[in-house]
């Protein structure tokens, strides 16, 4: 279970089943859909 937070609205949630990938700035991220703002990028970590 990975804790991530939305890059747009900072909504924290658990993300499972997604493979991490690297953003353009070299930070790890995960694809998922945010229920609050529908952005599909989550940063890994507790925010």
PyMOL Python script that loads the backbone (N, CA, C, O; Angstrom):
from pymol import cmd

cmd.read_pdbstr("""\
ATOM      1  N   UNK A   1       0.850  -1.199   0.000  1.00  0.00           N
ATOM      2  CA  UNK A   1       0.000   0.000   0.000  1.00  0.00           C
ATOM      3  C   UNK A   1       0.884   1.247   0.000  1.00  0.00           C
ATOM      4  O   UNK A   1       1.777   1.391   0.835  1.00  0.00           O
ATOM      5  N   UNK A   2       0.624   2.132  -0.937  1.00  0.00           N
ATOM      6  CA  UNK A   2       1.423   3.344  -1.072  1.00  0.00           C
ATOM      7  C   UNK A   2       0.592   4.557  -0.699  1.00  0.00           C
ATOM      8  O   UNK A   2      -0.550   4.699  -1.138  1.00  0.00           O
ATOM      9  N   UNK A   3       1.170   5.430   0.114  1.00  0.00           N
ATOM     10  CA  UNK A   3       0.495   6.682   0.424  1.00  0.00           C
ATOM     11  C   UNK A   3       0.960   7.716  -0.599  1.00  0.00           C
ATOM     12  O   UNK A   3       2.156   7.876  -0.838  1.00  0.00           O
ATOM     13  N   UNK A   4       0.012   8.402  -1.187  1.00  0.00           N
ATOM     14  CA  UNK A   4       0.371   9.433  -2.143  1.00  0.00           C
ATOM     15  C   UNK A   4      -0.513  10.641  -1.951  1.00  0.00           C
ATOM     16  O   UNK A   4      -1.517  10.578  -1.243  1.00  0.00           O
ATOM     17  N   UNK A   5      -0.144  11.738  -2.579  1.00  0.00           N
ATOM     18  CA  UNK A   5      -0.999  12.920  -2.517  1.00  0.00           C
ATOM     19  C   UNK A   5      -1.083  13.550  -3.897  1.00  0.00           C
ATOM     20  O   UNK A   5      -0.125  13.538  -4.670  1.00  0.00           O
ATOM     21  N   UNK A   6      -2.261  14.102  -4.184  1.00  0.00           N
ATOM     22  CA  UNK A   6      -2.520  14.688  -5.492  1.00  0.00           C
ATOM     23  C   UNK A   6      -1.642  15.925  -5.697  1.00  0.00           C
ATOM     24  O   UNK A   6      -1.497  16.750  -4.795  1.00  0.00           O
ATOM     25  N   UNK A   7      -1.061  16.045  -6.890  1.00  0.00           N
ATOM     26  CA  UNK A   7      -0.185  17.188  -7.150  1.00  0.00           C
ATOM     27  C   UNK A   7      -0.962  18.495  -7.238  1.00  0.00           C
ATOM     28  O   UNK A   7      -0.392  19.572  -7.067  1.00  0.00           O
ATOM     29  N   UNK A   8      -2.275  18.401  -7.506  1.00  0.00           N
ATOM     30  CA  UNK A   8      -3.047  19.615  -7.694  1.00  0.00           C
ATOM     31  C   UNK A   8      -3.720  20.096  -6.404  1.00  0.00           C
ATOM     32  O   UNK A   8      -3.559  21.248  -6.002  1.00  0.00           O
ATOM     33  N   UNK A   9      -4.477  19.196  -5.763  1.00  0.00           N
ATOM     34  CA  UNK A   9      -5.242  19.648  -4.599  1.00  0.00           C
ATOM     35  C   UNK A   9      -4.712  19.084  -3.277  1.00  0.00           C
ATOM     36  O   UNK A   9      -5.292  19.331  -2.220  1.00  0.00           O
ATOM     37  N   UNK A  10      -3.607  18.324  -3.336  1.00  0.00           N
ATOM     38  CA  UNK A  10      -2.959  17.790  -2.131  1.00  0.00           C
ATOM     39  C   UNK A  10      -3.821  16.809  -1.344  1.00  0.00           C
ATOM     40  O   UNK A  10      -3.589  16.591  -0.155  1.00  0.00           O
ATOM     41  N   UNK A  11      -4.806  16.221  -1.998  1.00  0.00           N
ATOM     42  CA  UNK A  11      -5.658  15.247  -1.336  1.00  0.00           C
ATOM     43  C   UNK A  11      -4.862  13.959  -1.122  1.00  0.00           C
ATOM     44  O   UNK A  11      -4.354  13.374  -2.078  1.00  0.00           O
ATOM     45  N   UNK A  12      -4.755  13.522   0.129  1.00  0.00           N
ATOM     46  CA  UNK A  12      -3.982  12.321   0.431  1.00  0.00           C
ATOM     47  C   UNK A  12      -4.857  11.085   0.320  1.00  0.00           C
ATOM     48  O   UNK A  12      -6.031  11.104   0.690  1.00  0.00           O
ATOM     49  N   UNK A  13      -4.270  10.003  -0.197  1.00  0.00           N
ATOM     50  CA  UNK A  13      -5.004   8.746  -0.249  1.00  0.00           C
ATOM     51  C   UNK A  13      -4.054   7.592  -0.444  1.00  0.00           C
ATOM     52  O   UNK A  13      -2.883   7.788  -0.768  1.00  0.00           O
ATOM     53  N   UNK A  14      -4.556   6.388  -0.248  1.00  0.00           N
ATOM     54  CA  UNK A  14      -3.755   5.204  -0.483  1.00  0.00           C
ATOM     55  C   UNK A  14      -3.957   4.783  -1.933  1.00  0.00           C
ATOM     56  O   UNK A  14      -5.078   4.767  -2.441  1.00  0.00           O
ATOM     57  N   UNK A  15      -2.863   4.448  -2.580  1.00  0.00           N
ATOM     58  CA  UNK A  15      -2.948   4.036  -3.967  1.00  0.00           C
ATOM     59  C   UNK A  15      -2.393   2.619  -4.037  1.00  0.00           C
ATOM     60  O   UNK A  15      -1.307   2.347  -3.527  1.00  0.00           O
ATOM     61  N   UNK A  16      -3.129   1.731  -4.660  1.00  0.00           N
ATOM     62  CA  UNK A  16      -2.604   0.383  -4.807  1.00  0.00           C
ATOM     63  C   UNK A  16      -2.655  -0.065  -6.243  1.00  0.00           C
ATOM     64  O   UNK A  16      -3.514   0.372  -7.010  1.00  0.00           O
ATOM     65  N   UNK A  17      -1.744  -0.930  -6.608  1.00  0.00           N
ATOM     66  CA  UNK A  17      -1.748  -1.520  -7.929  1.00  0.00           C
ATOM     67  C   UNK A  17      -1.163  -0.673  -9.035  1.00  0.00           C
ATOM     68  O   UNK A  17      -1.226  -1.057 -10.203  1.00  0.00           O
ATOM     69  N   UNK A  18      -0.590   0.479  -8.694  1.00  0.00           N
ATOM     70  CA  UNK A  18       0.002   1.320  -9.731  1.00  0.00           C
ATOM     71  C   UNK A  18       1.521   1.247  -9.662  1.00  0.00           C
ATOM     72  O   UNK A  18       2.107   1.183  -8.582  1.00  0.00           O
ATOM     73  N   UNK A  19       2.142   1.258 -10.829  1.00  0.00           N
ATOM     74  CA  UNK A  19       3.600   1.264 -10.852  1.00  0.00           C
ATOM     75  C   UNK A  19       4.093   2.700 -10.787  1.00  0.00           C
ATOM     76  O   UNK A  19       3.615   3.562 -11.525  1.00  0.00           O
ATOM     77  N   UNK A  20       5.046   2.955  -9.906  1.00  0.00           N
ATOM     78  CA  UNK A  20       5.612   4.316  -9.858  1.00  0.00           C
ATOM     79  C   UNK A  20       6.356   4.643 -11.152  1.00  0.00           C
ATOM     80  O   UNK A  20       6.910   3.756 -11.802  1.00  0.00           O
ATOM     81  N   UNK A  21       6.362   5.905 -11.510  1.00  0.00           N
ATOM     82  CA  UNK A  21       7.155   6.347 -12.652  1.00  0.00           C
ATOM     83  C   UNK A  21       7.812   7.651 -12.246  1.00  0.00           C
ATOM     84  O   UNK A  21       7.509   8.205 -11.189  1.00  0.00           O
ATOM     85  N   UNK A  22       8.724   8.149 -13.097  1.00  0.00           N
ATOM     86  CA  UNK A  22       9.454   9.358 -12.747  1.00  0.00           C
ATOM     87  C   UNK A  22       8.908  10.553 -13.505  1.00  0.00           C
ATOM     88  O   UNK A  22       8.748  10.512 -14.725  1.00  0.00           O
ATOM     89  N   UNK A  23       8.624  11.618 -12.769  1.00  0.00           N
ATOM     90  CA  UNK A  23       8.152  12.848 -13.392  1.00  0.00           C
ATOM     91  C   UNK A  23       9.312  13.536 -14.093  1.00  0.00           C
ATOM     92  O   UNK A  23      10.464  13.126 -13.951  1.00  0.00           O
ATOM     93  N   UNK A  24       9.003  14.590 -14.856  1.00  0.00           N
ATOM     94  CA  UNK A  24      10.046  15.308 -15.598  1.00  0.00           C
ATOM     95  C   UNK A  24      11.115  15.888 -14.686  1.00  0.00           C
ATOM     96  O   UNK A  24      12.274  16.016 -15.082  1.00  0.00           O
ATOM     97  N   UNK A  25      10.721  16.243 -13.450  1.00  0.00           N
ATOM     98  CA  UNK A  25      11.697  16.823 -12.529  1.00  0.00           C
ATOM     99  C   UNK A  25      12.434  15.758 -11.730  1.00  0.00           C
ATOM    100  O   UNK A  25      13.192  16.080 -10.815  1.00  0.00           O
ATOM    101  N   UNK A  26      12.214  14.479 -12.073  1.00  0.00           N
ATOM    102  CA  UNK A  26      12.952  13.410 -11.425  1.00  0.00           C
ATOM    103  C   UNK A  26      12.321  12.873 -10.156  1.00  0.00           C
ATOM    104  O   UNK A  26      12.892  12.000  -9.502  1.00  0.00           O
ATOM    105  N   UNK A  27      11.146  13.383  -9.795  1.00  0.00           N
ATOM    106  CA  UNK A  27      10.482  12.910  -8.574  1.00  0.00           C
ATOM    107  C   UNK A  27       9.585  11.716  -8.892  1.00  0.00           C
ATOM    108  O   UNK A  27       9.004  11.641  -9.974  1.00  0.00           O
ATOM    109  N   UNK A  28       9.474  10.784  -7.942  1.00  0.00           N
ATOM    110  CA  UNK A  28       8.603   9.637  -8.196  1.00  0.00           C
ATOM    111  C   UNK A  28       7.135  10.012  -8.087  1.00  0.00           C
ATOM    112  O   UNK A  28       6.755  10.809  -7.229  1.00  0.00           O
ATOM    113  N   UNK A  29       6.320   9.445  -8.945  1.00  0.00           N
ATOM    114  CA  UNK A  29       4.880   9.706  -8.944  1.00  0.00           C
ATOM    115  C   UNK A  29       4.144   8.432  -9.311  1.00  0.00           C
ATOM    116  O   UNK A  29       4.750   7.445  -9.728  1.00  0.00           O
ATOM    117  N   UNK A  30       2.841   8.467  -9.152  1.00  0.00           N
ATOM    118  CA  UNK A  30       2.010   7.316  -9.471  1.00  0.00           C
ATOM    119  C   UNK A  30       0.770   7.817 -10.190  1.00  0.00           C
ATOM    120  O   UNK A  30       0.254   8.893  -9.886  1.00  0.00           O
ATOM    121  N   UNK A  31       0.296   7.028 -11.148  1.00  0.00           N
ATOM    122  CA  UNK A  31      -0.929   7.429 -11.844  1.00  0.00           C
ATOM    123  C   UNK A  31      -2.138   6.875 -11.109  1.00  0.00           C
ATOM    124  O   UNK A  31      -2.142   5.724 -10.673  1.00  0.00           O
ATOM    125  N   UNK A  32      -3.155   7.700 -10.980  1.00  0.00           N
ATOM    126  CA  UNK A  32      -4.381   7.306 -10.322  1.00  0.00           C
ATOM    127  C   UNK A  32      -5.355   8.442 -10.540  1.00  0.00           C
ATOM    128  O   UNK A  32      -4.964   9.478 -11.079  1.00  0.00           O
ATOM    129  N   UNK A  33      -6.594   8.295 -10.148  1.00  0.00           N
ATOM    130  CA  UNK A  33      -7.528   9.392 -10.346  1.00  0.00           C
ATOM    131  C   UNK A  33      -7.962   9.958  -9.013  1.00  0.00           C
ATOM    132  O   UNK A  33      -8.474   9.235  -8.158  1.00  0.00           O
ATOM    133  N   UNK A  34      -7.760  11.241  -8.838  1.00  0.00           N
ATOM    134  CA  UNK A  34      -8.120  11.909  -7.601  1.00  0.00           C
ATOM    135  C   UNK A  34      -9.635  12.108  -7.546  1.00  0.00           C
ATOM    136  O   UNK A  34     -10.209  12.659  -8.485  1.00  0.00           O
ATOM    137  N   UNK A  35     -10.297  11.674  -6.468  1.00  0.00           N
ATOM    138  CA  UNK A  35     -11.743  11.841  -6.372  1.00  0.00           C
ATOM    139  C   UNK A  35     -12.168  13.300  -6.182  1.00  0.00           C
ATOM    140  O   UNK A  35     -13.317  13.652  -6.449  1.00  0.00           O
ATOM    141  N   UNK A  36     -11.243  14.146  -5.720  1.00  0.00           N
ATOM    142  CA  UNK A  36     -11.585  15.528  -5.448  1.00  0.00           C
ATOM    143  C   UNK A  36     -11.494  16.408  -6.692  1.00  0.00           C
ATOM    144  O   UNK A  36     -12.413  17.176  -6.978  1.00  0.00           O
ATOM    145  N   UNK A  37     -10.399  16.303  -7.428  1.00  0.00           N
ATOM    146  CA  UNK A  37     -10.218  17.216  -8.564  1.00  0.00           C
ATOM    147  C   UNK A  37      -9.954  16.504  -9.884  1.00  0.00           C
ATOM    148  O   UNK A  37      -9.734  17.157 -10.903  1.00  0.00           O
ATOM    149  N   UNK A  38      -9.973  15.168  -9.880  1.00  0.00           N
ATOM    150  CA  UNK A  38      -9.833  14.367 -11.097  1.00  0.00           C
ATOM    151  C   UNK A  38      -8.471  14.425 -11.777  1.00  0.00           C
ATOM    152  O   UNK A  38      -8.333  14.001 -12.924  1.00  0.00           O
ATOM    153  N   UNK A  39      -7.470  14.942 -11.085  1.00  0.00           N
ATOM    154  CA  UNK A  39      -6.121  14.910 -11.640  1.00  0.00           C
ATOM    155  C   UNK A  39      -5.610  13.468 -11.593  1.00  0.00           C
ATOM    156  O   UNK A  39      -6.003  12.702 -10.713  1.00  0.00           O
ATOM    157  N   UNK A  40      -4.750  13.101 -12.518  1.00  0.00           N
ATOM    158  CA  UNK A  40      -4.313  11.712 -12.587  1.00  0.00           C
ATOM    159  C   UNK A  40      -2.890  11.501 -12.092  1.00  0.00           C
ATOM    160  O   UNK A  40      -2.314  10.436 -12.316  1.00  0.00           O
ATOM    161  N   UNK A  41      -2.311  12.492 -11.423  1.00  0.00           N
ATOM    162  CA  UNK A  41      -0.932  12.342 -10.964  1.00  0.00           C
ATOM    163  C   UNK A  41      -0.873  12.472  -9.444  1.00  0.00           C
ATOM    164  O   UNK A  41      -1.370  13.440  -8.867  1.00  0.00           O
ATOM    165  N   UNK A  42      -0.258  11.483  -8.815  1.00  0.00           N
ATOM    166  CA  UNK A  42      -0.047  11.522  -7.368  1.00  0.00           C
ATOM    167  C   UNK A  42       1.434  11.464  -7.078  1.00  0.00           C
ATOM    168  O   UNK A  42       2.150  10.636  -7.642  1.00  0.00           O
ATOM    169  N   UNK A  43       1.898  12.328  -6.208  1.00  0.00           N
ATOM    170  CA  UNK A  43       3.263  12.233  -5.725  1.00  0.00           C
ATOM    171  C   UNK A  43       3.269  11.185  -4.613  1.00  0.00           C
ATOM    172  O   UNK A  43       2.296  11.044  -3.872  1.00  0.00           O
ATOM    173  N   UNK A  44       4.373  10.457  -4.510  1.00  0.00           N
ATOM    174  CA  UNK A  44       4.498   9.460  -3.456  1.00  0.00           C
ATOM    175  C   UNK A  44       5.026  10.141  -2.207  1.00  0.00           C
ATOM    176  O   UNK A  44       5.958  10.942  -2.285  1.00  0.00           O
ATOM    177  N   UNK A  45       4.452   9.839  -1.074  1.00  0.00           N
ATOM    178  CA  UNK A  45       4.891  10.439   0.177  1.00  0.00           C
ATOM    179  C   UNK A  45       3.708  10.975   0.952  1.00  0.00           C
ATOM    180  O   UNK A  45       2.560  10.835   0.530  1.00  0.00           O
ATOM    181  N   UNK A  46       3.990  11.585   2.081  1.00  0.00           N
ATOM    182  CA  UNK A  46       2.916  12.051   2.928  1.00  0.00           C
ATOM    183  C   UNK A  46       2.598  13.522   2.730  1.00  0.00           C
ATOM    184  O   UNK A  46       1.760  14.072   3.444  1.00  0.00           O
ATOM    185  N   UNK A  47       3.240  14.155   1.791  1.00  0.00           N
ATOM    186  CA  UNK A  47       2.913  15.546   1.460  1.00  0.00           C
ATOM    187  C   UNK A  47       3.593  16.509   2.378  1.00  0.00           C
ATOM    188  O   UNK A  47       3.425  17.720   2.238  1.00  0.00           O
TER     189      UNK A  47
END
""", "prot")
cmd.dss("prot")
cmd.show_as("cartoon", "prot")
cmd.util.cbc("prot")
cmd.orient("prot")
